[in-house]
């Protein structure tokens, strides 16, 4: 066991655990603010890649993105060229908070060493949920979280002779991977424990996604709990079993979500929330620790609509966290106030978007609310290419405050959710939204944008409710 220092005389050391969005954004921003003579920056990453888009992996697997390197925003060489001591294939195995040091292990050689820090950033990300079921670790069963995972899946696709795939889970990753496998020529079955796909939507909106998936040739199995995965004589997966049926599979994708990767933090005694993520203050500093920050998929964030801590693992937040952390660790000042829960996805040409609270979220925090659902079009109805769009809106009963919006439609639907995200952040009422001065021309919108139509209808319902 060795002690690894290597910093310049008089320089503080910032140690970063995790080399993707939050970690390397923090390292890069701190380096912009302080030169190596003032602050040495050391980053540990257990994988082969840094600063990559995990969100793009389904599109790489499906063939829309032709090559892996298109998903890499900044290579290890580029980070090192900017004065960051980046150590790939090196996994941090222990945080010694009292001694202000981390223990790291070389993944390939097994060699271990301690590295001291003055400031620490924890950006350990999330891990895919892998069910504790017979056969879950068999060859042919894949999670999809990193570029290494994506490459392993593509290697399996190239070797697999059969063309039957089962996706377990129908969240963002499950739905996107189902489409990717359809594009690869597989027969795809999605086994989902919920009533409809996309549990981030209310079930009535998820039903629209269900229809689109079936239209794409995907077999949807809802209300189904996987009990085991069967393997053949060669040890490879051959079927997914539920309480009621057995689905043959030459390949299985686990798309049942992720959990914060906080085993290191837990062992070090750092504070975790109800969802298992690290708890931080507005500056992304770990609560109770002046020199430790955390960001990305390993933290919980404040939902500005519900007022409660929430686990929202998205790359948009991770990059913002990294900027805030790097600014503060580099001697500046920045804060991350929270989120409203905005996310978009697609199935073929069907666009899916949500922001704010679902019905069950509002009930959980004790809010009384009204809901409206409207049908509109993406453009003026007479203009070529006008496509249907469904908008669901939730408003607080007494005040009319906007609580959430869900949108399912064709081209031009998803990004309209940004209007609602801004309105939620500004704590606008649905009545105030009806006066928003949105852009209009027949190729882009009806004269009453679908968001405004929903806001008008929600305003009337709030008034009628007294």
Secondary structure, DSSP 8 states (H G I E B T S, - for coil): -EEE----TT-EEEEEE--SHHHHHHHHHHHHHS-TTTEEEEEEESSS--SB-GGGHHHHHHTSS--GGGGBSS-HHHHHHTTEEEEETEEEEEEETTTTEEEEEETTT--EEEEE-SEEEE---EEE-----TTTTSTTEEE-SSHHHHHHHHHHHHH----EEEEE--SHHHHHHHHHHHHTT-EEEEE-SSSSS-TTS-HHHHHHHHHHHHHTT-EEE-S--EEEEEE-TTS-EEEEEESS-EEE-SEEEE-S-EEE--HHHHHTT--B-TTS-B-B-TTSBBTT-TTEEE-STTB-EEBTTT-SEE----HHHHHHHHHHHHHHHTT-------B---EEEEETTEEEEEEE--HHHHHHTT--EEEEEEEEESS-TTSTT--EEEEEEEEETTT-BEEEEEEEESTTSGGGHHHHHHHHHTT-BHHHHTT------TTT--SS-HHHHHHHHHHHHHHHT-
